[in-house]
């Protein structure tokens, strides 16, 4: 077959005109790069077929929100990534944005929309957020998130009376030389191990003293015992990568918030809820702190 360039030939997948291709060219540059990524993922022929059918019907838009996806900038929050419709289940793969892929985390589609609706209602109407059991949840915890109680006591101890109130929660402490009760001691160790500014640590401890171990964003009670729980208490940078203010939230919301500011997080929670409830188009906004490479393993 001739290798001469041709004009007005259409991509066999998206139907767009191929400009400056060769006689053997069947993909436009966008579809060619997409095909290479699917090959690299070693998707089954059934998944490849379903993805091509979706692209032919809708184009490169998010499966969950129909937002137009970015096919070139791997740092963009709207970059097209592959997502397992059910976490870690290779049977069905869809395309979505890097941002939504981060927010969906290890949730099923039903769980994701349920969480989004609850968060939106809490923000708009002050309704109480109710925890649910998550089928596929898998925590993302660092070593300091599972610190032992023994080291916690040694780190935060000081000479006090044998029975005295915990410096954080106010409950009675029966351990000699301990400043905190066992529960608060473990939390204090995690806080100190982050090497945060002293004023940030003091502000965080004051929050716990005033509000208890509750989520800063939703006020739900946090789990301090099971690091594998989606409701486990974790420390979140209120402004991404800025140690100036640390707040408490659950592991699930920490993953969903990702590299978003609080204002950006609530904007997209409400925007996604509006899309699901009313079909309102999600409008993209420039994100101040979001910076991601395409995940090594999408979804």
ZIKABEL-V380152 format. One record per helix or strand. SS is the DSSP state (hx for helix, st for strand). FROM is the first residue (numbers start at 1). LEN is the number of residues. Records with the same first field share a line. If there is no record, write none. Layout:
SS: FROM-LEN, FROM-LEN
This chain:
st: 5-2, 9-2, 17-2, 21-2, 61-1, 68-1, 70-1, 79-6, 93-5, 164-2, 172-2, 214-1, 221-1, 223-1, 232-6, 246-5
hx: 29-13, 45-14, 98-7, 109-17, 143-4, 149-8, 182-12, 198-14, 251-7, 262-17
